[in-house]
Amino acid sequence: MEDLVESILDYVRSDYTDYAVMINGEWGSGKTHFWNNKIRKKIESMQLNGKRYTTIYMSLYGISNLEEISKKIFIETTQLMDKNLRKFMDANGQTTIPEYAKTGLDMANFFGVTQNGDKIDYADFFSTDDKVLCFDDLERANVDVIDILGYINNFVEHDHIKTIIICNEKELSTKLKSSNLEMKTFIATYLLDKQGELNKSDKPMVEKIQSKIEHVFDKANDYERIKEKLIGETFEYAPKFDYIINGILMRYENDPELIRFLRENTGLIISTFERSGTRNLRILKHALNDFKKIFEMVNKSYPNTSHRVMQTMLIFTIAISFEIKAGKVTKDKFINIDDNEEYRSILVSSRILMDNRQFYIKEFDSNYYYNFKAEYRFFKFIEYYIRTRIFDMKIFKHDMETIRNTIDTENLPGYKRLLTEEYWKISDDEFDGVIRSVVEDVKQGELALIDMVKIYAYFSYFSKKNLIDYDSKTIKSIFFNGMNLASLKSEYCPNVEEELGKIALEEFTEDMEEILKHFHTLNNQLLDKMYREQAEEIFKCIPMKMEQFYEKFDKQCMNVPIFKYYDPYQLFQRISCASNEDIVLIKEKLVNRADKNPKQIEAEMKNIKLLKQILDDYLKEKETTIKIVMLKEFSRELGYILGKYKPTFLPRKEDKEEVNETVEG
């Protein structure tokens, strides 16, 4: 860095120059900080031919016309002539004037008001040999870059003012190529059509259009031509990040615990920063600020959290910040990962790649956690905080409780170790104990049903590789019995294929088919159980809690054959006790549902037919009332619904006899 500073100072010291110099570097790499803290101060302390140099800094960010640049220069120069203002700034340690203050001073000058009553010293005003102009953020201006460089060239070529331009040439190149792209594409296509080139198949169409755009609108060449004329030297700003990062950490000196932790782990900060593939120190600063809050919350609520977990949190906070804020990925890459166990499962599932997300997460993990071993590597509360800027206490407590209960692998159930880490990472000394533990859990039915299938795949594979002493017949017997017990406590698994895709084996053994068949039988039974419970919960709202019924029915039952799982006789009694208005509303919902989802609800038609039979038998010889009319309409619409299907849902003879007994009773 000192060599770069000296090179720029040599340019300023030169007696005569008719060129500017450029400092090129990536966004957020600290170029502006470098100007303010390294270059500007040294330039202003220089004295040449009895004169001290004055620096005039202007950010071009958001500038929409050249006149705004002129105004900025005028404001800076006129303010610098005000002796009282300079004294005030020196006394208060001010190095720059706030923008709102510049506006007020500018208007004061405009109306002839001065701070000290002095008139403008025109000799000072016209002096150019003691001033250094600095234009920053060239690529972020809203004016054509060619026009800005032409404007700056007036100062350099005609007035010989020392001028430094700070920019990111990579982004500048992208901007030059992508500006007005739709218009350029339209004109290029029009020209190709006129030249008869559009329908030829000698080159891909995209390549033809791109070539024509570059030929007709080659702003990049214009930029290179004016740059060659204006810029005498281009300096690449490639700072030593370890030095800069140490400087960044100084802002936390007032927090002894945090600064001690950060100082101890400076190597992790630097390596994670380097693995991000960017030079954006601005994102790193934001990430460390976010980690400050995370560090404080963890120390306050969970003071005994291990040092290793805190290190992993530091890596994860920096990594996730760069991935999201540097525009490397869309925010939803992590949005559906709920916890560390799911994250680990995705990493372990090497048998198939489910989607691009899985591939990305594997790359993320191998990049940022390279040579860093940690069982807990995904923190949902941190990901959510970085993505949304909301520190969710509920997610935080859930994550921290999980860490506290499971981070020690000695206390982690054996089957979870098989599901969340590659089995070959389990040491030979531990392996037999893990297997015994898993067998005991399987025998007791302690696993979820889908996890039984996953663990069976591992055991079958281990048996084939002679890693365990169980033969396939014994394993199958243990798992069949365990699955039966597990089904009594498990919930229905809706995403079977996705879950099976997480099994970290290249191939399944042949005897998986029988286990899968048994699983699907039990899983379907769990589905029936879930729907029966759901039906009971929903239909018990009739007739007293109709608002809850409508809400639940609309959300859960429009494409589910829910009537299959509820007794028609009880349903008849509930409907018959409902108000006339509710009978009409229920009828309309059933008709609308059948019109939209006839195939999905076909399985419930037997009970719908039985419900109609119960209604019809009840309505026989009843005196006409409004409710009777409504119930008849209800029955008629049930007939309309049944008419959509083949006549295969006739009640059995014993059903009909039971209906008559119920109605008579």
C-alpha positions as CSV (number, residue, x, y, z in Angstrom):
1,M,0.0,0.0,0.0
2,E,2.8,2.4,0.8
3,D,4.2,2.0,-2.7
4,L,0.8,2.9,-4.1
5,V,0.6,6.0,-1.9
6,E,4.0,7.1,-3.0
7,S,3.2,6.6,-6.7
8,I,0.1,8.8,-6.4
9,L,2.1,11.5,-4.4
10,D,4.8,11.5,-7.2
11,Y,2.0,12.3,-9.7
12,V,0.8,15.2,-7.5
13,R,4.4,16.5,-7.1
14,S,5.1,16.5,-10.8
15,D,5.5,20.1,-12.2
16,Y,3.4,19.6,-15.3
17,T,0.8,16.9,-16.1
18,D,-1.8,16.7,-18.7
19,Y,-3.3,13.5,-17.5
20,A,-5.3,12.0,-14.6
21,V,-4.7,8.9,-12.6
22,M,-7.2,6.1,-11.8
23,I,-7.5,3.9,-8.7
24,N,-9.4,0.8,-9.7
25,G,-10.8,-1.7,-7.3
26,E,-13.9,-3.8,-6.4
27,W,-16.9,-2.4,-4.6
28,G,-16.6,-2.3,-0.9
29,S,-12.8,-3.0,-1.0
30,G,-12.1,0.2,0.9
31,K,-11.0,2.6,-1.9
32,T,-12.8,5.6,-0.5
33,H,-11.4,4.8,3.0
34,F,-7.9,4.6,1.4
35,W,-8.4,8.0,-0.2
36,N,-9.6,9.7,3.1
37,N,-7.1,8.1,5.5
38,K,-4.0,7.5,3.4
39,I,-3.9,9.8,0.3
40,R,-5.8,13.0,1.2
41,K,-4.0,13.6,4.5
42,K,-0.6,13.3,2.9
43,I,-1.5,15.5,-0.1
44,E,-2.8,18.2,2.2
45,S,0.3,18.1,4.3
46,M,2.6,18.6,1.3
47,Q,4.0,22.0,0.4
48,L,5.4,22.8,-3.0
49,N,6.7,26.1,-4.2
50,G,5.5,27.7,-1.0
51,K,1.9,26.5,-1.4
52,R,-0.1,23.9,0.4
53,Y,-2.3,21.6,-1.6
54,T,-6.1,21.5,-1.3
55,T,-8.1,18.4,-2.1
56,I,-11.6,18.6,-3.5
57,Y,-13.5,15.3,-3.2
58,M,-16.7,14.6,-5.1
59,S,-18.8,11.4,-5.2
60,L,-20.5,10.9,-8.6
61,Y,-23.0,8.5,-7.1
62,G,-26.4,9.3,-8.5
63,I,-25.3,12.4,-10.4
64,S,-27.8,12.8,-13.2
65,N,-26.3,15.7,-15.2
66,L,-22.9,17.5,-15.6
67,E,-24.3,20.6,-14.1
68,E,-24.5,18.9,-10.7
69,I,-20.8,18.2,-10.8
70,S,-20.1,21.9,-11.5
71,K,-22.3,22.8,-8.5
72,K,-20.4,20.4,-6.3
73,I,-17.0,21.8,-7.3
74,F,-18.3,25.4,-6.8
75,I,-19.6,24.6,-3.3
76,E,-16.4,22.9,-2.3
77,T,-14.1,25.7,-3.6
78,T,-16.2,28.6,-2.2
79,Q,-16.4,27.0,1.2
80,L,-12.7,26.4,1.3
81,M,-12.1,30.2,1.0
82,D,-14.1,30.9,4.1
83,K,-11.5,31.3,6.8
84,N,-13.9,31.1,9.8
85,L,-15.4,27.9,8.3
86,R,-11.9,26.3,8.0
87,K,-11.1,27.3,11.6
88,F,-14.3,25.8,12.8
89,M,-13.6,22.5,10.9
90,D,-10.0,22.3,12.2
91,A,-11.1,23.0,15.8
92,N,-13.8,20.4,15.7
93,G,-11.9,17.7,13.8
94,Q,-14.2,18.0,10.8
95,T,-12.7,16.7,7.6
96,T,-15.8,17.0,5.4
97,I,-18.8,19.2,5.4
98,P,-22.3,17.6,5.8
99,E,-24.4,17.8,2.6
100,Y,-27.2,19.7,4.4
101,A,-24.6,22.2,5.6
102,K,-23.3,22.6,2.0
103,T,-26.7,23.4,0.8
104,G,-27.1,26.2,3.4
105,L,-23.7,27.6,2.7
106,D,-24.3,27.4,-1.0
107,M,-27.5,29.5,-0.7
108,A,-25.8,32.0,1.6
109,N,-23.1,32.5,-1.0
110,F,-25.8,32.8,-3.7
111,F,-27.5,35.7,-1.8
112,G,-24.2,37.4,-1.1
113,V,-24.0,36.5,2.5
114,T,-20.6,35.4,3.8
115,Q,-19.5,33.9,7.2
116,N,-16.8,36.6,7.8
117,G,-17.7,39.5,5.6
118,D,-14.7,39.0,3.4
119,K,-15.0,39.3,-0.3
120,I,-13.9,36.5,-2.6
121,D,-10.2,36.4,-3.3
122,Y,-10.3,35.9,-7.0
123,A,-6.6,35.1,-7.2
124,D,-7.3,32.2,-4.9
125,F,-10.4,31.3,-6.8
126,F,-8.6,31.1,-10.1
127,S,-5.6,29.3,-8.7
128,T,-5.3,25.7,-10.1
129,D,-1.8,24.6,-9.3
130,D,-2.5,23.9,-5.6
131,K,-5.7,21.9,-6.0
132,V,-6.2,18.1,-6.4
133,L,-9.6,16.9,-7.7
134,C,-10.9,13.5,-6.7
135,F,-13.9,12.0,-8.5
136,D,-15.2,8.8,-6.8
137,D,-17.9,6.2,-7.8
138,L,-17.5,6.9,-11.6
139,E,-19.5,3.7,-12.4
140,R,-22.4,4.8,-10.2
141,A,-23.2,8.0,-12.0
142,N,-26.5,8.3,-13.9
143,V,-24.7,10.2,-16.7
144,D,-23.0,8.7,-19.7
145,V,-19.5,7.8,-18.6
146,I,-18.1,9.1,-21.8
147,D,-19.6,12.5,-21.1
148,I,-18.2,12.6,-17.6
149,L,-14.7,11.7,-18.7
150,G,-15.0,14.4,-21.4
151,Y,-16.0,16.9,-18.7
152,I,-13.1,15.9,-16.4
153,N,-10.7,16.1,-19.4
154,N,-11.3,19.9,-19.4
155,F,-9.7,20.3,-16.0
156,V,-6.9,17.9,-16.9
157,E,-5.9,19.0,-20.4
158,H,-6.7,22.7,-20.3
159,D,-6.2,23.6,-16.6
160,H,-3.6,20.9,-15.8
161,I,-5.3,20.2,-12.4
162,K,-4.1,17.1,-10.7
163,T,-7.1,14.7,-10.9
164,I,-7.6,11.3,-9.4
165,I,-10.6,9.1,-10.5
166,I,-11.7,6.2,-8.2
167,C,-13.9,3.5,-9.8
168,N,-14.6,-0.2,-10.3
169,E,-13.8,-0.8,-14.0
170,K,-15.3,-4.3,-13.9
171,E,-18.7,-2.8,-13.1
172,L,-18.1,0.0,-15.5
173,S,-17.6,-2.4,-18.3
174,T,-20.8,-4.2,-17.4
175,K,-22.7,-0.9,-17.3
176,L,-21.4,0.1,-20.7
177,K,-22.5,-3.1,-22.3
178,S,-25.9,-3.4,-20.7
179,S,-27.2,0.1,-21.0
180,N,-30.3,0.5,-23.2
181,L,-30.1,-3.2,-24.1
182,E,-33.7,-3.6,-25.3
183,M,-33.3,-0.6,-27.7
184,K,-29.9,-1.9,-28.9
185,T,-31.4,-5.4,-29.5
186,F,-34.3,-4.0,-31.4
187,I,-32.1,-1.9,-33.7
188,A,-29.6,-4.7,-34.2
189,T,-32.4,-7.1,-35.2
190,Y,-33.8,-4.5,-37.6
191,L,-30.4,-4.0,-39.3
192,L,-29.9,-7.8,-39.6
193,D,-33.3,-8.1,-41.2
194,K,-32.6,-5.3,-43.7
195,Q,-29.2,-7.0,-44.5
196,G,-30.9,-10.3,-45.1
197,E,-28.9,-11.9,-42.3
198,L,-31.7,-12.7,-39.9
199,N,-32.9,-15.9,-41.4
200,K,-29.5,-17.4,-42.3
201,S,-28.5,-20.4,-40.1
202,D,-24.7,-19.9,-40.4
203,K,-24.5,-18.6,-36.8
204,P,-26.7,-18.7,-33.7
205,M,-29.2,-15.8,-33.6
206,V,-28.0,-14.6,-30.2
207,E,-24.4,-14.5,-31.4
208,K,-25.4,-12.5,-34.5
209,I,-27.4,-9.9,-32.5
210,Q,-24.5,-9.6,-29.9
211,S,-22.0,-9.0,-32.7
212,K,-24.2,-6.4,-34.4
213,I,-24.8,-4.6,-31.0
214,E,-21.0,-4.4,-30.4
215,H,-20.4,-3.2,-34.0
216,V,-23.0,-0.4,-33.9
217,F,-23.0,0.6,-30.2
218,D,-19.4,-0.1,-29.1
219,K,-19.3,2.3,-26.1
220,A,-16.5,0.1,-24.7
221,N,-14.2,1.2,-27.5
222,D,-15.2,4.8,-27.0
223,Y,-14.4,4.5,-23.3
224,E,-11.0,2.9,-24.1
225,R,-10.2,5.8,-26.5
226,I,-11.0,8.6,-24.1
227,K,-9.4,6.7,-21.2
228,E,-6.2,6.4,-23.3
229,K,-6.3,10.2,-23.8
230,L,-7.2,11.1,-20.2
231,I,-5.8,8.5,-17.9
232,G,-2.0,8.4,-17.7
233,E,-1.7,5.7,-15.1
234,T,-4.2,3.1,-13.6
235,F,-3.4,1.8,-10.1
236,E,-4.9,-1.5,-9.0
237,Y,-6.1,-1.2,-5.4
238,A,-5.5,-4.6,-3.9
239,P,-5.2,-4.0,-0.1
240,K,-3.7,-6.3,2.4
241,F,-6.9,-7.5,4.0
242,D,-5.4,-8.8,7.2
243,Y,-4.2,-5.3,8.0
244,I,-7.6,-3.7,7.1
245,I,-9.6,-6.3,9.0
246,N,-7.5,-5.6,12.1
247,G,-8.5,-2.0,11.7
248,I,-12.2,-2.9,11.4
249,L,-12.0,-4.8,14.6
250,M,-10.8,-1.7,16.5
251,R,-14.4,-0.4,16.5
252,Y,-15.3,-3.2,19.0
253,E,-12.5,-2.2,21.5
254,N,-15.2,-1.0,24.0
255,D,-16.6,-4.5,24.3
256,P,-13.8,-6.5,26.0
257,E,-15.5,-10.0,25.6
258,L,-16.4,-9.5,22.0
259,I,-13.0,-8.0,20.9
260,R,-11.1,-10.8,22.7
261,F,-13.2,-13.4,20.8
262,L,-12.8,-11.6,17.5
263,R,-9.0,-11.1,18.0
264,E,-8.6,-14.8,18.8
265,N,-10.4,-15.7,15.7
266,T,-9.0,-13.2,13.2
267,G,-7.7,-16.1,11.1
268,L,-11.2,-17.5,10.8
269,I,-12.6,-14.0,9.8
270,I,-9.9,-13.5,7.1
271,S,-10.2,-17.1,5.7
272,T,-14.0,-16.9,5.5
273,F,-13.7,-13.4,3.9
274,E,-11.3,-14.8,1.3
275,R,-13.5,-17.8,0.6
276,S,-16.4,-15.5,-0.3
277,G,-14.6,-14.7,-3.5
278,T,-15.2,-11.0,-3.1
279,R,-13.2,-8.0,-1.9
280,N,-16.2,-6.3,-0.4
281,L,-15.2,-5.0,3.0
282,R,-18.5,-3.2,3.4
283,I,-20.4,-6.5,3.6
284,L,-17.8,-7.8,6.1
285,K,-18.3,-4.8,8.3
286,H,-22.1,-5.4,8.3
287,A,-21.6,-9.1,9.0
288,L,-19.4,-8.3,12.0
289,N,-22.0,-5.8,13.3
290,D,-24.6,-8.5,13.0
291,F,-22.4,-11.0,14.8
292,K,-22.0,-8.4,17.6
293,K,-25.8,-8.8,18.3
294,I,-25.6,-12.6,18.0
295,F,-22.7,-12.8,20.4
296,E,-24.4,-10.6,22.9
297,M,-27.7,-12.6,22.7
298,V,-26.0,-15.9,23.1
299,N,-23.8,-14.8,26.0
300,K,-26.8,-13.3,27.7
301,S,-29.2,-16.2,27.4
302,Y,-26.9,-19.2,26.9
303,P,-23.6,-18.2,28.6
304,N,-22.1,-21.7,28.6
305,T,-22.2,-22.1,24.9
306,S,-19.1,-23.9,23.7
307,H,-16.2,-21.9,22.1
308,R,-16.5,-24.2,19.0
309,V,-20.2,-23.3,18.5
310,M,-19.4,-19.6,18.7
311,Q,-16.6,-20.0,16.1
312,T,-19.1,-21.8,13.8
313,M,-21.6,-19.0,14.3
314,L,-19.0,-16.5,13.3
315,I,-18.1,-18.3,10.1
316,F,-21.8,-18.9,9.3
317,T,-22.7,-15.2,9.9
318,I,-20.0,-14.0,7.6
319,A,-20.6,-16.7,5.0
320,I,-24.4,-16.2,4.8
321,S,-23.9,-12.4,4.6
322,F,-21.7,-12.7,1.6
323,E,-23.9,-15.3,-0.1
324,I,-27.0,-13.1,0.2
325,K,-25.7,-9.6,0.1
326,A,-23.1,-10.0,-2.6
327,G,-25.8,-11.1,-5.0
328,K,-24.3,-14.5,-5.4
329,V,-27.6,-16.4,-4.8
330,T,-31.2,-15.6,-4.3
331,K,-32.4,-15.4,-0.7
332,D,-34.6,-18.5,-1.1
333,K,-31.7,-20.9,-1.3
334,F,-31.9,-21.3,2.5
335,I,-35.4,-20.3,3.2
336,N,-36.9,-23.8,3.3
337,I,-34.1,-25.3,5.5
338,D,-35.6,-25.4,9.0
339,D,-32.7,-26.6,11.1
340,N,-29.3,-28.1,11.3
341,E,-30.6,-31.6,11.0
342,E,-32.2,-30.9,7.6
343,Y,-29.1,-29.1,6.5
344,R,-26.9,-32.1,7.4
345,S,-29.4,-34.5,5.7
346,I,-29.0,-32.6,2.4
347,L,-25.3,-32.8,2.7
348,V,-25.4,-36.5,3.4
349,S,-27.7,-37.4,0.6
350,S,-25.2,-38.3,-2.1
351,R,-27.3,-40.9,-3.8
352,I,-29.2,-38.4,-6.0
353,L,-29.2,-34.7,-6.5
354,M,-32.7,-33.5,-5.8
355,D,-32.2,-30.1,-7.4
356,N,-29.9,-27.2,-7.8
357,R,-30.5,-26.1,-4.3
358,Q,-28.9,-29.3,-2.9
359,F,-25.9,-28.9,-5.2
360,Y,-25.5,-25.3,-4.1
361,I,-25.7,-26.1,-0.4
362,K,-23.0,-28.8,-0.7
363,E,-20.8,-26.3,-2.4
364,F,-21.5,-23.7,0.3
365,D,-20.6,-26.2,3.0
366,S,-17.4,-27.5,1.4
367,N,-16.2,-23.9,0.7
368,Y,-16.8,-22.2,4.0
369,Y,-16.2,-25.1,6.3
370,Y,-13.2,-26.4,4.5
371,N,-10.9,-28.1,7.1
372,F,-13.2,-26.8,9.9
373,K,-15.0,-29.7,11.7
374,A,-18.3,-28.9,13.5
375,E,-21.4,-31.0,14.0
376,Y,-23.7,-28.0,14.1
377,R,-23.1,-25.9,11.0
378,F,-26.5,-24.3,10.2
379,F,-28.2,-21.7,12.4
380,K,-31.7,-20.9,11.3
381,F,-32.0,-17.8,13.6
382,I,-28.9,-16.3,12.0
383,E,-30.0,-17.1,8.4
384,Y,-33.4,-15.5,9.2
385,Y,-31.8,-12.5,10.8
386,I,-29.5,-11.8,7.9
387,R,-32.2,-12.4,5.3
388,T,-35.0,-10.4,6.9
389,R,-33.2,-8.2,9.5
390,I,-35.5,-9.6,12.2
391,F,-34.0,-11.3,15.2
392,D,-36.7,-13.9,15.9
393,M,-36.5,-14.9,19.6
394,K,-38.6,-18.0,19.0
395,I,-36.3,-19.4,16.3
396,F,-33.2,-18.3,18.4
397,K,-34.4,-20.3,21.5
398,H,-35.3,-23.3,19.4
399,D,-31.9,-23.4,17.8
400,M,-30.0,-22.9,21.1
401,E,-32.0,-25.5,22.9
402,T,-31.3,-28.0,20.2
403,I,-27.6,-27.1,20.3
404,R,-27.6,-27.6,24.1
405,N,-29.3,-30.9,23.9
406,T,-27.6,-32.5,20.9
407,I,-24.3,-30.9,20.1
408,D,-22.5,-33.5,22.2
409,T,-22.4,-36.6,19.9
410,E,-22.1,-38.8,22.9
411,N,-25.7,-37.8,23.9
412,L,-26.9,-37.9,20.3
413,P,-29.1,-41.0,19.5
414,G,-27.2,-43.4,17.3
415,Y,-29.8,-43.4,14.5
416,K,-29.5,-39.6,14.3
417,R,-25.8,-39.9,13.8
418,L,-26.4,-42.3,10.9
419,L,-29.0,-39.9,9.4
420,T,-27.0,-36.7,9.8
421,E,-23.4,-37.6,9.3
422,E,-21.6,-39.8,6.9
423,Y,-21.3,-43.3,8.5
424,W,-17.6,-43.6,7.7
425,K,-16.9,-40.6,10.1
426,I,-18.0,-42.8,13.0
427,S,-14.8,-44.2,14.5
428,D,-14.3,-48.0,14.6
429,D,-14.3,-47.8,18.4
430,E,-17.8,-46.2,18.4
431,F,-19.4,-48.1,15.5
432,D,-20.5,-51.2,17.4
433,G,-22.0,-49.2,20.2
434,V,-23.9,-47.0,17.7
435,I,-25.3,-50.2,16.0
436,R,-26.4,-51.7,19.3
437,S,-28.1,-48.4,20.3
438,V,-29.9,-48.2,16.9
439,V,-31.1,-51.8,17.1
440,E,-32.6,-51.2,20.6
441,D,-34.4,-48.0,19.4
442,V,-35.8,-49.9,16.4
443,K,-37.0,-52.8,18.5
444,Q,-38.8,-50.3,20.8
445,G,-40.3,-48.4,17.8
446,E,-38.6,-45.1,18.9
447,L,-38.0,-43.9,15.4
448,A,-40.4,-42.1,13.0
449,L,-41.7,-44.6,10.4
450,I,-39.9,-43.0,7.5
451,D,-36.6,-43.0,9.5
452,M,-37.1,-46.8,10.0
453,V,-36.9,-47.2,6.3
454,K,-33.8,-45.0,6.0
455,I,-32.0,-46.9,8.8
456,Y,-33.0,-50.2,7.3
457,A,-31.2,-49.2,4.1
458,Y,-28.0,-48.6,6.1
459,F,-28.3,-51.9,8.0
460,S,-28.9,-53.8,4.8
461,Y,-25.9,-52.1,3.3
462,F,-23.8,-52.8,6.4
463,S,-24.8,-56.4,6.3
464,K,-23.8,-56.7,2.7
465,K,-20.4,-55.2,3.5
466,N,-19.9,-57.5,6.6
467,L,-19.8,-54.4,8.9
468,I,-22.4,-55.9,11.2
469,D,-23.2,-59.5,12.3
470,Y,-26.9,-59.5,11.5
471,D,-28.1,-61.5,8.5
472,S,-30.7,-60.0,6.2
473,K,-33.5,-62.2,7.5
474,T,-32.9,-61.2,11.1
475,I,-32.6,-57.5,10.2
476,K,-35.9,-57.6,8.2
477,S,-37.7,-59.3,11.2
478,I,-36.4,-56.6,13.6
479,F,-37.4,-53.8,11.4
480,F,-40.9,-55.2,10.5
481,N,-41.8,-55.4,14.1
482,G,-40.2,-52.1,14.9
483,M,-42.1,-50.4,12.1
484,N,-45.4,-51.8,13.4
485,L,-44.6,-50.2,16.8
486,A,-43.4,-47.0,15.2
487,S,-46.6,-46.6,13.3
488,L,-48.5,-46.3,16.6
489,K,-46.6,-43.1,17.4
490,S,-45.6,-41.7,14.0
491,E,-47.4,-39.2,11.7
492,Y,-48.2,-39.6,8.0
493,C,-45.2,-38.8,5.8
494,P,-46.4,-36.9,2.7
495,N,-43.0,-36.4,0.9
496,V,-41.7,-40.0,0.8
497,E,-39.5,-39.7,-2.3
498,E,-37.8,-36.6,-1.0
499,E,-37.1,-38.2,2.3
500,L,-35.7,-41.4,0.7
501,G,-33.5,-39.2,-1.5
502,K,-31.7,-38.2,1.7
503,I,-30.3,-41.7,2.2
504,A,-26.5,-41.4,1.8
505,L,-25.9,-44.6,-0.2
506,E,-25.0,-44.9,-3.8
507,E,-27.4,-47.8,-4.3
508,F,-30.1,-49.7,-2.4
509,T,-30.0,-53.5,-1.8
510,E,-32.6,-55.7,-3.4
511,D,-34.5,-56.5,-0.2
512,M,-35.6,-52.8,0.1
513,E,-38.7,-53.5,-1.9
514,E,-40.4,-55.6,0.8
515,I,-39.7,-53.0,3.5
516,L,-40.9,-50.2,1.2
517,K,-44.2,-52.1,0.5
518,H,-44.7,-52.5,4.3
519,F,-43.9,-48.9,4.8
520,H,-46.5,-47.7,2.2
521,T,-49.2,-49.9,3.8
522,L,-48.5,-48.4,7.3
523,N,-48.1,-44.9,5.9
524,N,-51.5,-45.2,4.2
525,Q,-53.0,-46.3,7.5
526,L,-51.5,-43.2,9.1
527,L,-53.0,-41.1,6.3
528,D,-56.5,-42.6,7.1
529,K,-55.9,-42.0,10.8
530,M,-54.9,-38.3,10.1
531,Y,-58.0,-37.8,7.9
532,R,-60.3,-39.4,10.6
533,E,-58.9,-37.1,13.2
534,Q,-59.2,-34.2,10.8
535,A,-62.9,-35.1,10.0
536,E,-63.8,-35.4,13.7
537,E,-62.2,-32.0,14.4
538,I,-64.0,-30.3,11.5
539,F,-67.5,-31.8,11.6
540,K,-67.9,-31.4,15.4
541,C,-68.1,-27.7,14.6
542,I,-71.6,-28.3,13.2
543,P,-73.9,-26.7,14.3
544,M,-72.5,-24.6,17.1
545,K,-69.2,-23.3,15.6
546,M,-70.1,-22.8,12.0
547,E,-67.5,-20.0,11.3
548,Q,-64.7,-22.4,12.4
549,F,-66.3,-25.2,10.2
550,Y,-66.3,-23.0,7.1
551,E,-62.8,-21.8,7.6
552,K,-61.4,-25.3,8.2
553,F,-63.4,-26.9,5.5
554,D,-62.3,-24.4,2.9
555,K,-58.6,-24.7,3.8
556,Q,-58.4,-28.5,4.4
557,C,-61.2,-30.3,2.6
558,M,-61.8,-28.9,-0.9
559,N,-59.7,-31.6,-2.6
560,V,-59.7,-34.2,0.2
561,P,-62.4,-37.0,0.5
562,I,-63.1,-36.1,4.0
563,F,-66.6,-37.6,4.1
564,K,-65.1,-41.0,3.8
565,Y,-63.8,-40.7,7.3
566,Y,-66.9,-39.5,9.2
567,D,-70.0,-41.5,10.2
568,P,-72.9,-40.4,7.9
569,Y,-75.4,-40.9,10.7
570,Q,-73.7,-38.5,13.0
571,L,-73.2,-36.1,10.1
572,F,-77.0,-36.3,9.3
573,Q,-77.8,-35.4,12.9
574,R,-75.4,-32.4,12.9
575,I,-76.7,-31.0,9.6
576,S,-80.4,-31.5,10.6
577,C,-79.7,-29.4,13.7
578,A,-78.0,-26.6,11.8
579,S,-79.8,-23.4,10.9
580,N,-81.6,-23.1,7.5
581,E,-79.0,-20.6,6.3
582,D,-76.1,-23.0,7.2
583,I,-77.8,-25.9,5.5
584,V,-77.9,-23.8,2.3
585,L,-74.3,-22.7,2.7
586,I,-73.0,-26.3,3.3
587,K,-75.0,-27.5,0.3
588,E,-73.4,-24.9,-2.0
589,K,-69.9,-25.7,-0.7
590,L,-70.4,-29.4,-1.5
591,V,-71.7,-28.7,-5.0
592,N,-68.8,-26.2,-5.7
593,R,-66.3,-28.7,-4.4
594,A,-67.6,-31.5,-6.5
595,D,-67.6,-29.4,-9.7
596,K,-63.9,-28.4,-9.1
597,N,-62.4,-31.6,-7.8
598,P,-64.5,-34.6,-8.8
599,K,-61.6,-37.0,-9.1
600,Q,-60.0,-36.1,-5.8
601,I,-63.2,-36.7,-3.7
602,E,-64.4,-39.8,-5.5
603,A,-63.5,-42.1,-2.6
604,E,-66.1,-40.5,-0.3
605,M,-69.1,-41.2,-2.7
606,K,-70.2,-44.3,-0.8
607,N,-70.7,-42.2,2.4
608,I,-72.3,-39.4,0.4
609,K,-74.8,-41.9,-1.1
610,L,-75.5,-43.3,2.4
611,L,-76.0,-39.7,3.7
612,K,-78.6,-39.1,1.0
613,Q,-80.4,-42.3,1.8
614,I,-80.6,-41.3,5.5
615,L,-81.9,-37.9,4.5
616,D,-84.5,-39.3,2.1
617,D,-85.8,-41.8,4.7
618,Y,-86.0,-39.1,7.3
619,L,-87.9,-36.7,5.0
620,K,-90.6,-39.3,4.1
621,E,-94.1,-38.0,5.1
622,K,-92.7,-35.1,7.0
623,E,-94.9,-32.0,7.2
624,T,-93.6,-29.2,5.0
625,T,-91.6,-26.6,6.9
626,I,-88.8,-24.3,5.7
627,K,-86.2,-26.6,7.2
628,I,-87.8,-29.7,5.5
629,V,-87.7,-27.8,2.2
630,M,-84.0,-27.0,2.8
631,L,-83.1,-30.6,3.6
632,K,-84.9,-31.8,0.5
633,E,-82.9,-29.3,-1.6
634,F,-79.8,-30.6,0.2
635,S,-80.7,-34.2,-0.7
636,R,-81.4,-33.2,-4.3
637,E,-77.9,-31.6,-4.6
638,L,-76.3,-34.7,-3.2
639,G,-78.0,-36.6,-6.0
640,Y,-76.5,-34.1,-8.5
641,I,-73.0,-34.8,-7.0
642,L,-73.6,-38.6,-7.1
643,G,-74.7,-38.3,-10.8
644,K,-71.1,-37.3,-11.7
645,Y,-69.9,-40.9,-10.9
646,K,-70.8,-44.4,-12.0
647,P,-73.5,-46.2,-9.9
648,T,-71.1,-48.2,-7.8
649,F,-71.8,-46.7,-4.5
650,L,-75.1,-48.4,-3.6
651,P,-75.5,-49.0,0.1
652,R,-75.4,-52.6,1.2
653,K,-78.6,-54.2,2.4
654,E,-77.4,-54.1,6.0
655,D,-76.6,-50.4,5.7
656,K,-80.1,-49.7,4.5
657,E,-81.7,-51.6,7.3
658,E,-79.5,-49.7,9.8
659,V,-80.5,-46.5,8.2
660,N,-84.2,-47.3,8.7
661,E,-83.6,-48.2,12.4
662,T,-81.7,-45.0,13.0
663,V,-84.3,-42.8,11.4
664,E,-87.2,-44.5,13.2
665,G,-85.4,-44.3,16.5
